[in-house]
Amino acid sequence: MSSWIRRRDHNIFLNAFSFLTCGLLTGVVVAAAVFPVAAMSGLVARAGNTAFANLPGEIKKFRSPQVTRIYASDNKTQIAQFYDEFRSDVPLKDISKYMPAAMIAAEDREFPNHNGVDIKGVARAMVSNNQGKAGKQGASTITMQLVRMSLAYSATNPQEVVDATKDTPKRKVTEMKYAMQLEKELNKDQIIERYLNIAPFGKQTYGIFAASQVYFNKKPKDLTIGQAAMLAGIVRAPSYYDPTTGEGYDQLLQRRNAYVIPGMVETGAITQAEATAAVKEGIPRQVRQVSNGCVSVAKNDWGFFCDYFYRWWLGREEFGSTPYDRERRLKAGGYRITTTLDIKAQTKARENIADQISVNNKNALLLAAVQPGNGKVRLLATNRRFKLDDKAHPQNKITSDPAKAKKGIRGSYPNTTNPLLTGGGDITGYQAGSVMKMFTMVAALEKGYPLAYTIKAEKQYKSGYIIDSGNDSACQGTHFWCPQNSGGGGEGVYNMWTGFGKSINTFFVPLEERVGAENVVSVAKRFGVKFRAPNDALLAQPGNSHQWGAFTLGVSSTTPLDMANAYATLAGDGMYCDPTPIEQITTQAGEKLDVGKPHCVRATSSDVARAALDATRCPVGDSAQLGSCNGATARATRGVVGHPVFGKTGTTDNDKTAALIAGTTSLVVAGYLVNPDWQAHRDRMSHDTVNPAVYNTLADAMKGKPKIQFKRPESRKIALGDQRSIPDVECDSISSARSRLDGAGFSVSVGHDVDSKCPAGTAAGTNPSGRTIRGGVVIIEVSNGKGAEPTPGTTPPTARPPRR
């Protein structure tokens, strides 16, 4: 700080002067010869002689509102900022030396010399104001102004704010008492630093850092003489000296050139030559627009992540007892928040989405990615712009929902601030189809059914679940639910590898029956499904879900974030982690808060998770380690990603949604293709659109990373169960074959005719053959007698006699 601002010595003479000042202001030493009677009846008489002495000795501790800044996971890229008042405190050493000099010239030229109160200034103001002269004089020193603003910010109720700012003698006396006390506690450098960081500069800016950014887009330390003088000139009346208005520009130019800069020469801060150069500096007629909140992020595809963070913050009780309190803390706390957003992965995701679908499409392609083992949300991307539609000049198209379209209601494309990917508000989620079968598989494993457990699937399965007899999916003439496989067909014997790989509905519905639908729903809850839709929430309540047979086929609403995190629970060895947008929250004081750090609980055993994950490799074209896949619904995924991968596709009735989840040991990406505005739409959603966006995004994120294999369960029994040899029944009679297989402990049924060398009507063999799980399905294949011709000189085989 310049030497011309010096701290005064606190000695007996100073204390005597302070006492004299106190007496003067409270009427003890108000000389009739100094002021007219009108003046004497003014400040002192109205304030009261005892008011001054009875005031507290110091101002309540407070912190002025500060900007909270949000960064990506690189801790460098700023995503957004939140504030009530755009302000960030900076130390005096980081402020241009011309700024305090300009402020002193503009507001308080006796600042280096007085004790917090300018006695001569008070006298002049009292005489002038009581004589009715035009233009009231305030006589407030910089220290008194600092006191006034400090009292307002430290107020705990509205009345204290009024008392701190209302133009009354009592307020003036209060300021004087506190100002003199402040001058005892702080030196001049400390006072001017605090003042520069709290003063209002107009255009919603507070403090010198914000003012430097808004008016000149530079740091405070880089301000020139002319710029410092201009900013100092604004503080007296920010709305009056507004350079963006014609009148304000002229008034500010006049104040800067004719008053502030000459004052800097008068106080010795600058030379006349420097002043002559400074008056030639321009004053900006336009100012920088400062972003605030998620609707003004640097890139509007970051807005969905920003909004997720914002909703997460408002839901945390650590930041206040009510959402209002939490929002105030966010917008005034001055936090530095490093989030989990991976900018590179987010950018690639948005590019992959753009390759498949435009922002003007009524359908939305939604991608969410979560890191297994900690729940860190790495990206949230879609073909929408996160912004409010301009009501005066709307860009959004009329909604595709006919009922709403008749009323002229616009849809969510291309602009929306709805939490399409994460849920909340009116967004309860979307039916994603067969991705939900994973929960049935986990529940079965928990109940002791191994991956090798077999079920004979039919084209249509008559379940025990009761529905309305008029429903299209009810068995004809009954009230029982009879699901079919997508596209028909699909009959055969399946285990969990093959049933999951080919997504066989008529395998998973009977499996759900055996496990219990309520147990499947319980797994989904443990894996983080939120059940936001009212009917889903009702069915998910304890005691209500035992008849929810369709749950395994994905009729409940979920979001991409829900399901990315659910599948990440498998890759996380069965540990469910609350999804979080936070890497680190740091206070202004440098304290690191523990809020938002990974919070994980065991959702299922590690062996169950590892076994289920082995089967989930089948749909995405990978090879299971413990069994055979024999089918895939998104085979291209493994080849594109180039890493061990797992996942699942999902489709709802009439292809109203299409989904793919794909993941590795370090990232899980969930993609949904939906119509957020009208879920009863007539479009057919294509996996040719959603699948490439998902697996290309995962591949981009995995480039250069080591290829890590998934862990095997410690017990092979959870995968293979109790394996038994299947008796060789070739050419046995059907009754004999059935009896032998029943006796071996298998679930036996008779299949179709096949070409065989055995006599027609006998057992040609079994499916499967060799070995299978105890109690598993074994189908007797029936010979049609049209097998290989007998070798010349041999006798065709005959049916074997019953074996004992």
C-alpha positions in Angstrom: 0.0 0.0 0.0 1.2 3.5 -0.7 3.0 5.3 2.1 0.5 8.1 2.0 -2.0 5.9 3.8 -0.5 5.5 7.2 -1.8 3.9 10.4 -2.0 6.5 13.2 -0.3 6.0 16.5 -2.7 4.9 19.2 -1.6 7.2 22.0 -3.1 9.4 24.7 -3.6 12.3 22.2 -5.6 10.0 19.9 -7.7 8.7 22.7 -8.3 12.2 23.9 -9.3 13.2 20.4 -11.7 10.2 20.2 -13.3 11.3 23.5 -13.7 14.8 22.3 -15.3 13.6 19.1 -17.7 11.4 21.1 -18.6 14.4 23.2 -19.2 16.6 20.2 -21.5 14.1 18.5 -23.6 13.3 21.5 -24.2 16.8 22.6 -21.7 17.0 25.4 -19.5 19.3 23.5 -21.8 20.9 21.0 -21.0 24.6 21.2 -23.7 27.1 20.5 -21.1 29.2 18.9 -20.3 26.4 16.4 -23.8 25.6 15.2 -27.0 27.6 14.9 -29.9 26.5 17.1 -31.4 24.6 14.2 -28.2 22.5 13.9 -28.1 21.8 17.7 -31.7 20.5 17.6 -30.8 18.2 14.7 -28.5 15.2 15.0 -27.8 15.2 18.7 -31.3 16.1 20.0 -33.0 13.5 17.8 -30.4 10.7 18.4 -30.4 11.1 22.2 -27.4 11.8 24.5 -27.1 8.3 25.8 -27.6 6.4 22.5 -23.9 6.7 21.5 -22.5 5.5 24.8 -24.9 2.5 25.0 -24.0 1.1 21.6 -22.0 -2.2 21.5 -18.3 -1.9 21.1 -17.9 -3.9 17.9 -19.9 -5.0 14.8 -21.2 -8.6 14.7 -19.0 -10.9 12.7 -20.3 -11.4 9.2 -19.2 -12.4 5.7 -20.5 -10.6 2.7 -22.1 -12.8 0.0 -19.5 -14.4 -2.3 -19.8 -16.1 -5.7 -19.7 -19.9 -5.7 -17.9 -21.4 -8.7 -18.5 -24.8 -10.2 -15.7 -26.6 -12.0 -15.4 -29.8 -14.0 -13.3 -32.8 -12.7 -10.1 -31.3 -14.1 -10.5 -28.5 -11.5 -9.8 -25.9 -14.2 -12.8 -25.7 -16.5 -15.5 -23.5 -14.9 -18.9 -24.9 -15.7 -21.1 -22.4 -13.9 -21.3 -19.9 -11.0 -24.0 -19.1 -8.5 -24.5 -15.8 -6.7 -27.0 -13.4 -5.1 -24.4 -10.7 -5.4 -21.6 -11.0 -7.9 -18.6 -10.6 -5.6 -15.3 -12.3 -4.8 -13.0 -10.9 -2.2 -9.4 -10.2 -3.2 -6.5 -9.0 -1.0 -5.2 -5.5 -1.4 -1.9 -6.8 -2.9 -3.9 -8.1 -5.9 -5.6 -4.7 -6.5 -4.1 -1.9 -8.6 -2.5 0.8 -6.5 -4.6 3.3 -8.3 -7.9 1.8 -7.1 -7.7 2.7 -3.3 -6.3 6.1 -4.4 -9.2 6.7 -6.7 -11.7 5.6 -4.1 -10.2 8.0 -1.5 -10.3 10.8 -4.0 -13.9 10.1 -4.8 -15.4 9.3 -1.4 -13.1 10.5 1.5 -10.0 12.6 0.9 -9.3 12.9 4.6 -9.3 9.1 5.0 -5.5 8.9 5.7 -5.8 11.5 8.5 -9.2 11.1 10.4 -10.1 8.7 13.1 -13.1 7.2 11.3 -15.2 10.4 11.6 -14.5 13.6 9.6 -15.5 16.3 12.2 -15.3 19.1 9.7 -17.3 17.2 7.2 -20.0 16.4 9.8 -20.3 20.1 10.8 -20.5 21.2 7.1 -23.2 18.6 6.4 -25.3 19.5 9.5 -25.2 23.2 8.7 -25.9 22.7 5.1 -28.7 20.2 5.6 -30.4 22.1 8.4 -30.3 25.3 6.4 -32.3 23.5 3.7 -29.5 23.9 1.0 -30.1 21.8 -2.1 -28.4 18.4 -2.3 -28.0 16.8 1.1 -24.5 16.2 2.3 -23.8 12.8 4.0 -20.3 13.4 5.4 -19.9 9.6 5.6 -16.3 8.6 5.6 -15.1 5.4 4.0 -14.9 3.8 7.4 -18.5 4.9 8.2 -19.7 3.5 4.8 -18.0 0.3 5.5 -19.7 0.2 8.9 -23.1 0.8 7.2 -22.7 -2.0 4.7 -21.3 -4.3 7.4 -24.3 -3.7 9.7 -26.6 -4.5 6.8 -24.8 -7.7 5.9 -24.6 -8.8 9.6 -28.3 -8.2 10.1 -30.3 -11.2 11.3 -33.8 -9.8 10.6 -35.4 -7.3 8.2 -35.6 -4.6 10.8 -31.9 -4.6 11.4 -31.4 -4.1 7.7 -33.7 -1.1 7.8 -32.0 0.3 10.8 -28.6 -0.1 9.1 -29.6 1.8 5.9 -32.4 4.2 6.8 -31.3 7.9 6.7 -31.8 8.8 10.4 -29.8 10.6 13.1 -29.7 7.4 15.1 -28.1 5.5 12.2 -25.5 8.2 11.7 -24.6 8.1 15.4 -24.3 4.3 15.2 -22.0 4.5 12.2 -19.8 7.1 14.0 -19.4 5.0 17.1 -18.5 1.8 15.2 -16.3 3.7 12.8 -14.1 5.0 15.6 -13.9 1.5 17.1 -13.0 0.0 13.8 -10.2 2.5 13.3 -8.7 1.3 16.6 -8.8 -2.4 15.5 -7.7 -2.1 11.9 -5.1 -0.1 10.0 -6.0 2.0 7.0 -4.9 -0.7 4.5 -7.2 -3.2 6.1 -10.2 -0.8 6.1 -9.8 0.2 2.4 -9.3 -3.5 1.4 -12.6 -4.4 3.1 -14.3 -1.4 1.7 -13.2 -2.2 -1.9 -14.5 -5.8 -1.5 -17.9 -4.8 -0.2 -18.8 -1.6 -2.1 -21.6 -1.7 -4.8 -20.5 -0.8 -8.3 -23.8 -1.2 -10.2 -24.9 -3.8 -12.8 -25.4 -6.3 -10.0 -21.7 -6.2 -9.2 -20.3 -5.9 -5.7 -16.6 -5.5 -4.8 -13.7 -4.6 -7.0 -13.1 -8.1 -8.4 -16.6 -8.2 -9.9 -16.5 -4.6 -11.1 -13.2 -5.2 -12.9 -14.6 -8.3 -14.6 -17.9 -6.7 -15.6 -16.7 -3.3 -16.8 -13.3 -4.2 -18.2 -13.0 -8.0 -18.2 -9.7 -7.8 -16.4 -8.2 -8.5 -13.0 -8.3 -5.8 -10.3 -4.5 -5.6 -10.3 -4.5 -4.6 -14.0 -6.7 -1.5 -13.7 -5.4 1.8 -15.1 -5.7 5.2 -13.5 -8.7 6.1 -15.7 -10.4 2.8 -15.1 -9.9 3.0 -11.3 -11.2 6.5 -11.3 -14.3 5.5 -13.3 -15.1 2.7 -10.9 -14.6 4.9 -7.9 -16.9 7.4 -9.4 -19.8 4.9 -9.7 -20.0 4.0 -6.0 -21.6 7.2 -4.9 -24.8 6.4 -6.9 -24.5 3.3 -9.1 -27.8 3.6 -10.9 -27.2 7.3 -11.6 -23.6 6.9 -12.9 -24.5 4.0 -15.2 -22.2 4.2 -18.3 -24.6 2.0 -20.3 -27.2 4.8 -20.4 -26.8 8.1 -22.2 -27.3 10.3 -19.3 -25.3 8.1 -16.9 -22.4 8.0 -19.3 -22.2 11.8 -19.5 -22.5 12.2 -15.7 -19.9 9.5 -15.0 -17.5 11.0 -17.5 -17.9 14.4 -15.9 -17.4 13.0 -12.4 -14.3 11.0 -13.3 -12.6 13.7 -15.2 -13.6 16.8 -13.2 -13.7 15.3 -9.7 -12.0 11.9 -9.1 -8.9 12.3 -11.2 -8.2 15.8 -9.9 -8.7 14.5 -6.4 -6.0 11.9 -7.0 -3.6 14.7 -8.0 -4.7 16.6 -4.9 -4.0 13.7 -2.6 -0.6 13.1 -4.2 -1.5 9.7 -5.6 -0.7 10.6 -9.2 1.0 13.4 -11.1 -0.6 16.0 -13.2 0.9 14.4 -16.3 -0.7 11.1 -15.3 -4.0 12.8 -14.8 -3.9 14.5 -18.2 -3.3 11.0 -19.8 -6.0 9.4 -17.7 -8.8 11.7 -18.7 -8.3 10.6 -22.3 -9.1 7.0 -21.5 -12.4 5.8 -22.7 -15.4 4.7 -20.6 -17.2 1.5 -21.8 -20.8 2.0 -22.9 -21.4 -1.8 -22.8 -20.5 -4.2 -20.0 -19.8 -7.9 -19.9 -22.8 -10.1 -19.2 -22.1 -12.3 -16.2 -23.6 -15.7 -16.1 -25.5 -16.9 -13.1 -26.9 -20.4 -12.6 -27.3 -23.3 -14.9 -29.2 -21.5 -17.7 -26.1 -19.5 -18.5 -23.4 -22.1 -18.5 -20.5 -21.7 -20.9 -21.8 -24.6 -23.0 -25.5 -25.3 -22.8 -25.0 -29.1 -23.0 -23.3 -28.8 -19.6 -26.5 -27.4 -18.3 -28.1 -30.8 -17.6 -25.1 -31.8 -15.4 -25.2 -28.3 -13.7 -28.9 -28.8 -13.0 -28.3 -32.2 -11.5 -25.7 -30.7 -9.2 -28.0 -27.9 -8.3 -30.9 -30.3 -7.4 -28.4 -32.5 -5.5 -27.3 -29.4 -3.4 -30.9 -28.4 -2.6 -31.5 -31.9 -1.4 -28.7 -32.0 1.1 -29.6 -31.1 4.7 -26.0 -30.3 5.5 -26.4 -27.0 3.7 -29.6 -25.9 5.6 -32.8 -27.1 7.0 -34.9 -26.0 4.0 -34.3 -25.8 0.3 -34.5 -22.0 0.6 -31.7 -22.0 3.2 -29.6 -24.3 1.0 -30.0 -22.1 -2.1 -29.0 -19.0 -0.1 -25.9 -20.8 1.1 -25.0 -21.9 -2.4 -25.4 -18.4 -3.8 -23.6 -16.6 -1.0 -21.1 -19.1 0.3 -18.2 -18.5 -2.0 -17.4 -22.2 -2.4 -15.1 -23.6 -5.0 -16.8 -26.8 -6.1 -15.0 -29.4 -8.2 -17.5 -31.8 -9.8 -17.3 -35.2 -11.3 -18.1 -34.0 -14.8 -15.5 -35.4 -17.3 -15.4 -32.7 -19.9 -13.7 -34.9 -22.6 -16.2 -37.7 -22.1 -19.1 -35.2 -22.1 -17.9 -33.6 -25.3 -17.6 -37.0 -27.0 -21.0 -38.1 -25.8 -22.6 -35.0 -27.3 -20.8 -35.6 -30.6 -21.9 -39.2 -30.7 -25.5 -38.1 -30.0 -25.3 -35.5 -32.8 -24.2 -38.2 -35.2 -27.5 -40.0 -34.5 -30.1 -37.4 -33.9 -30.6 -33.6 -34.2 -31.5 -31.1 -31.5 -34.8 -30.4 -33.4 -36.0 -34.0 -33.2 -39.0 -34.5 -30.9 -37.4 -37.7 -29.6 -34.6 -37.4 -27.1 -31.4 -39.5 -27.0 -30.3 -39.5 -23.4 -26.9 -40.7 -22.1 -25.7 -40.9 -18.5 -22.5 -42.4 -17.3 -21.4 -43.4 -13.8 -18.1 -44.7 -12.4 -18.4 -48.1 -10.6 -17.2 -48.2 -7.0 -17.9 -44.6 -6.1 -21.0 -43.4 -7.9 -19.3 -40.4 -9.6 -21.5 -39.1 -12.4 -19.2 -38.5 -15.3 -21.5 -37.3 -18.0 -25.1 -36.3 -18.7 -25.8 -35.6 -22.4 -28.7 -35.3 -24.8 -29.8 -33.7 -28.0 -31.4 -30.8 -26.3 -30.1 -27.3 -25.3 -30.4 -26.6 -21.7 -32.1 -23.2 -21.8 -35.4 -21.6 -21.2 -37.4 -21.1 -24.4 -37.9 -17.4 -25.2 -41.7 -16.8 -24.8 -41.5 -13.7 -27.0 -39.7 -15.5 -29.8 -40.2 -19.2 -29.1 -38.0 -21.8 -30.7 -39.7 -24.9 -29.3 -42.1 -26.7 -31.6 -45.6 -27.5 -30.6 -45.6 -30.7 -28.5 -46.2 -34.1 -30.2 -48.8 -34.9 -27.6 -52.1 -34.3 -29.5 -54.1 -33.3 -26.4 -51.5 -30.7 -25.4 -50.9 -29.6 -29.0 -54.6 -28.6 -29.3 -54.0 -26.1 -26.5 -50.9 -24.7 -28.2 -48.5 -26.1 -25.6 -44.9 -26.3 -26.8 -42.7 -29.4 -26.4 -39.3 -29.8 -24.8 -37.3 -29.5 -28.1 -34.9 -28.0 -28.9 -34.8 -26.2 -25.5 -35.6 -27.4 -22.1 -34.5 -27.2 -18.5 -36.3 -30.4 -17.4 -34.1 -33.0 -15.8 -34.7 -35.5 -18.6 -31.7 -37.7 -17.6 -31.9 -37.7 -13.9 -35.6 -37.3 -12.9 -37.3 -34.7 -10.7 -40.2 -32.4 -11.0 -42.5 -33.7 -13.7 -39.9 -36.1 -15.0 -40.6 -39.5 -13.5 -38.6 -41.5 -16.0 -39.3 -43.9 -18.9 -40.1 -47.5 -19.4 -36.8 -49.1 -20.5 -37.8 -52.7 -21.1 -35.6 -55.7 -20.6 -32.7 -53.9 -18.9 -34.8 -54.6 -15.8 -34.2 -58.4 -16.2 -30.9 -57.9 -14.4 -32.8 -57.4 -11.1 -34.6 -60.8 -11.5 -31.3 -62.5 -12.2 -29.7 -61.0 -9.1 -32.7 -62.0 -7.0 -32.6 -65.5 -8.3 -28.9 -65.8 -7.5 -29.5 -64.5 -4.0 -32.2 -67.3 -3.6 -29.7 -70.0 -4.6 -30.6 -70.4 -8.3 -27.3 -70.6 -10.1 -26.6 -69.1 -13.6 -26.8 -72.6 -15.0 -30.4 -73.0 -13.8 -32.5 -74.0 -16.8 -36.1 -73.2 -17.8 -38.0 -74.5 -20.8 -39.3 -71.3 -22.4 -42.4 -71.3 -24.6 -43.5 -68.9 -27.3 -46.2 -67.8 -24.8 -46.1 -68.4 -21.1 -49.1 -68.8 -18.9 -48.1 -67.1 -15.7 -49.8 -67.1 -12.3 -50.0 -63.3 -12.3 -53.5 -62.1 -12.3 -54.5 -59.2 -14.6 -57.7 -57.8 -16.2 -59.2 -60.5 -18.4 -59.8 -57.8 -21.0 -56.1 -57.0 -21.3 -54.5 -57.9 -24.6 -51.7 -59.9 -22.7 -54.2 -62.1 -20.8 -54.4 -65.7 -21.8 -57.6 -66.1 -23.9 -60.6 -66.6 -21.7 -58.6 -66.1 -18.5 -57.4 -63.4 -16.2 -53.9 -64.8 -16.1 -51.0 -62.8 -17.7 -49.5 -64.6 -20.7 -46.4 -62.8 -21.9 -44.7 -63.6 -25.2 -41.2 -63.0 -26.5 -40.4 -60.0 -28.6 -41.1 -60.9 -32.2 -42.6 -64.3 -31.2 -40.7 -67.5 -31.0 -37.9 -68.0 -28.6 -39.0 -71.3 -27.3 -36.3 -73.6 -26.0 -34.2 -74.4 -22.9 -32.3 -71.5 -21.5 -30.2 -70.7 -18.5 -29.3 -67.3 -17.3 -26.4 -66.8 -19.7 -28.5 -67.7 -22.8 -31.8 -66.3 -21.5 -30.2 -62.9 -20.7 -28.2 -62.9 -23.8 -31.2 -63.4 -26.1 -33.5 -61.5 -23.7 -36.1 -64.3 -23.4 -39.3 -63.0 -21.7 -40.7 -66.4 -21.2 -37.6 -67.4 -19.3 -37.5 -64.4 -17.0 -41.2 -64.3 -16.1 -41.2 -67.9 -14.7 -37.9 -67.2 -13.0 -39.5 -64.2 -11.4 -42.4 -66.3 -10.2 -40.0 -68.8 -8.6 -38.0 -66.0 -6.9 -40.9 -63.8 -6.0 -41.7 -60.5 -7.6 -41.4 -58.7 -4.3 -37.8 -59.9 -4.0 -37.0 -58.7 -7.5 -38.4 -55.3 -6.6 -36.4 -55.3 -3.4 -33.2 -55.8 -5.5 -34.1 -52.9 -7.7 -34.6 -50.7 -4.6 -31.2 -51.7 -3.3 -29.6 -51.0 -6.6 -31.0 -47.4 -6.6 -34.2 -47.4 -8.7 -36.3 -44.5 -7.4 -39.9 -45.4 -8.4 -40.9 -41.8 -9.0 -44.1 -42.5 -11.0 -47.1 -42.6 -8.5 -48.4 -46.0 -9.6 -44.8 -47.4 -9.5 -44.3 -46.0 -6.1 -47.6 -47.6 -4.9 -46.7 -51.0 -6.4 -43.2 -50.9 -5.0 -44.4 -50.5 -1.4 -44.0 -53.6 0.8 -46.8 -56.1 0.4 -47.9 -54.6 -3.0 -45.4 -56.1 -5.4 -46.0 -59.8 -5.2 -48.3 -59.6 -8.3 -46.1 -57.2 -10.2 -45.1 -59.8 -12.8 -44.5 -57.4 -15.6 -41.8 -55.7 -13.5 -39.1 -58.0 -14.9 -40.0 -56.8 -18.4 -39.3 -53.1 -17.6 -42.8 -51.6 -17.2 -41.7 -49.3 -14.4 -40.2 -45.8 -15.1 -36.5 -45.3 -14.6 -34.0 -42.7 -15.8 -30.7 -43.3 -17.6 -28.8 -42.2 -14.4 -30.8 -44.7 -12.3 -29.9 -47.6 -14.5 -26.3 -46.6 -15.2 -25.8 -46.6 -11.5 -27.7 -49.8 -11.0 -25.5 -51.7 -13.5 -22.4 -49.9 -12.0 -23.4 -51.7 -8.7 -22.5 -55.0 -10.4 -19.2 -53.7 -11.6 -18.6 -52.3 -8.1 -18.6 -55.8 -6.7 -22.2 -55.4 -5.3 -21.6 -52.1 -3.6 -24.3 -49.5 -4.3 -22.9 -46.0 -4.2 -25.2 -42.9 -4.1 -24.7 -41.1 -7.4 -22.8 -37.9 -6.7 -21.7 -34.9 -8.8 -19.0 -33.9 -6.3 -15.2 -34.4 -6.2 -14.5 -31.7 -3.6 -16.2 -28.7 -2.0 -13.8 -26.1 -0.6 -14.8 -23.1 1.5 -13.4 -19.6 1.2 -11.1 -20.4 4.1 -9.7 -23.4 2.3 -11.5 -25.9 4.4 -12.4 -29.1 2.5 -15.9 -30.3 3.3 -16.7 -34.0 3.5 -20.1 -33.6 1.8 -20.7 -35.4 -1.4 -17.9 -37.9 -1.1 -18.6 -41.5 -2.2 -21.1 -43.2 0.1 -21.5 -46.9 -0.6 -23.4 -49.7 1.0 -23.5 -53.4 0.1 -26.5 -54.1 -2.1 -25.7 -57.8 -2.8 -22.8 -60.1 -2.1 -19.7 -59.9 -4.2 -20.2 -63.4 -5.6 -23.8 -62.6 -6.7 -22.6 -59.4 -8.4 -19.7 -61.2 -10.1 -21.9 -64.1 -11.3 -24.7 -61.7 -12.6 -22.1 -59.6 -14.4 -20.8 -62.8 -16.1 -24.2 -63.3 -17.6 -24.6 -59.6 -18.5 -21.5 -60.0 -20.8 -23.7 -62.0 -23.2 -26.0 -59.4 -24.6 -23.1 -57.1 -25.7 -21.1 -59.6 -27.6 -18.5 -60.5 -24.9 -17.7 -64.0 -23.7 -18.7 -65.2 -20.3 -16.0 -66.7 -18.2 -18.1 -69.3 -16.4 -20.6 -70.4 -19.1 -21.6 -70.0 -22.7 -23.6 -67.1 -24.1 -25.0 -68.4 -27.4 -26.6 -65.1 -28.5 -26.4 -61.3 -28.2 -28.8 -58.4 -28.8 -26.0 -55.7 -29.1 -23.2 -57.8 -30.4 -21.2 -54.9 -31.9 -20.5 -53.4 -28.5 -17.6 -55.6 -27.5 -15.8 -55.1 -30.8 -16.2 -51.3 -30.7 -15.3 -50.8 -27.1 -12.3 -53.2 -27.2 -12.4 -53.9 -23.5 -14.2 -56.6 -21.4 -17.7 -55.3 -21.4 -21.1 -56.1 -20.0 -24.6 -54.6 -20.4 -28.1 -55.1 -21.7 -30.6 -53.9 -24.3 -34.1 -52.9 -23.6 -37.2 -52.4 -25.7 -40.8 -51.7 -24.7 -44.1 -52.7 -26.4 -44.3 -51.4 -30.0 -40.7 -50.0 -29.6 -41.9 -46.9 -27.8 -38.5 -46.8 -26.1 -35.1 -48.3 -26.9 -32.3 -48.6 -24.4 -28.7 -49.9 -24.1 -26.5 -50.1 -21.1 -22.9 -50.9 -21.6 -20.0 -50.8 -19.1 -16.5 -51.8 -18.1 -14.8 -52.0 -14.8 -14.4 -48.2 -14.8 -17.4 -46.7 -16.5 -21.0 -47.6 -17.2 -23.0 -45.7 -19.9 -26.8 -45.9 -20.1 -28.6 -44.7 -23.2 -32.4 -44.2 -23.7 -34.2 -43.2 -26.8 -37.6 -41.7 -25.8 -40.2 -39.1 -26.4 -40.2 -37.1 -23.2 -43.3 -35.1 -24.1 -45.6 -38.0 -25.1 -44.8 -41.5 -24.0 -47.8 -42.9 -25.8 -46.4 -41.8 -29.2 -46.6 -43.9 -32.4 -42.9 -43.8 -33.4 -40.8 -46.9 -33.3 -37.5 -46.3 -31.5 -34.6 -47.9 -33.1 -31.5 -49.5 -31.5 -29.7 -48.4 -34.6 -29.9 -44.9 -33.1 -29.3 -45.5 -29.4 -26.8 -48.4 -29.5 -24.0 -46.6 -31.5 -24.3 -43.5 -29.3 -23.8 -45.7 -26.2 -21.0 -48.0 -27.3 -19.1 -45.2 -29.1 -19.2 -43.0 -26.0 -18.0 -45.9 -23.9 -15.2 -46.6 -26.4 -14.1 -43.0 -26.4 -13.9 -42.9 -22.6 -11.9 -46.1 -22.5 -9.3 -45.2 -25.1 -5.8 -45.6 -23.7 -7.0 -47.2 -20.5 -5.8 -50.7 -19.4 -8.1 -53.6 -20.3 -9.1 -55.0 -17.0 -10.9 -58.4 -16.8 -14.0 -58.8 -14.5 -13.5 -60.8 -11.3 -14.8 -64.3 -11.0 -16.9 -65.3 -8.0 -15.0 -67.2 -5.3 -17.5 -70.0 -5.5 -18.1 -71.7 -8.9 -21.3 -73.2 -7.4 -23.1 -69.8 -7.7 -22.6 -70.1 -11.4 -22.8 -73.8 -12.1 -24.8 -75.1 -9.2 -24.9 -78.8 -8.4 -24.0 -80.4 -11.7 -25.2 -83.9 -12.5 -24.6 -86.3 -15.4 -27.5 -86.7 -17.7 -28.2 -90.4 -18.4 -27.7 -91.6 -22.0 -31.2 -92.4 -23.1 -30.5 -92.7 -26.9 -32.9 -95.1 -28.5 -34.7 -95.8 -25.2 -38.5 -95.7 -25.3 -39.9 -92.4 -24.3 -41.4 -93.8 -21.1 -38.1 -95.4 -20.1 -36.1 -92.3 -20.9 -38.5 -90.2 -18.8 -38.3 -92.6 -15.9 -34.5 -92.6 -15.9 -34.3 -88.8 -16.2 -36.8 -88.3 -13.5 -34.9 -90.6 -11.3 -31.7 -88.6 -11.8 -33.5 -85.6 -10.4 -34.2 -83.6 -13.6 -37.3 -81.7 -14.7 -38.2 -83.7 -17.8 -40.4 -82.8 -20.8 -40.8 -84.3 -24.3 -39.7 -82.1 -27.2 -40.1 -82.2 -31.0 -39.2 -84.9 -33.5 -35.7 -84.8 -34.8 -33.8 -86.7 -37.5 -32.2 -89.7 -35.8 -30.9 -93.2 -36.5 -33.1 -94.5 -33.7 -36.4 -96.0 -34.5 -39.3 -93.5 -34.9 -41.0 -92.7 -31.6 -38.0 -93.5 -29.4 -35.6 -91.1 -27.7 -33.1 -89.6 -30.1 -31.2 -88.0 -27.1 -31.6 -85.1 -24.7 -31.2 -81.4 -24.8 -28.9 -80.6 -23.1 -26.7 -83.6 -23.0 -23.7 -84.5 -20.9 -24.2 -82.6 -17.7 -26.6 -80.0 -16.3 -27.7 -78.6 -13.0 -29.6 -80.8 -10.6 -33.3 -80.1 -11.0 -32.6 -78.5 -14.3 -34.7 -78.9 -17.4 -33.9 -81.9 -19.7 -35.9 -82.3 -22.9 -36.2 -85.7 -24.5 -35.8 -85.3 -28.3 -38.0 -87.8 -30.2 -36.6 -89.6 -33.2 -38.6 -89.5 -36.4 -36.7 -92.5 -37.8 -35.2 -90.5 -40.7 -31.7 -90.7 -39.5 -28.6 -92.0 -41.3 -29.0 -95.0 -43.5 -27.6 -98.2 -42.0 -24.2 -99.4 -43.3 -24.5 -102.4 -45.7 -24.4 -105.6 -43.7 -25.6 -104.1 -40.5 -28.9 -104.2 -38.8 -30.8 -101.0 -37.9 -30.9 -100.4 -34.2 -34.0 -101.4 -32.3 -35.5 -99.8 -29.3 -33.6 -100.7 -26.1 -35.4 -102.7 -23.5 -36.1 -100.9 -20.3 -32.9 -100.4 -18.1 -33.1 -101.3 -14.5 
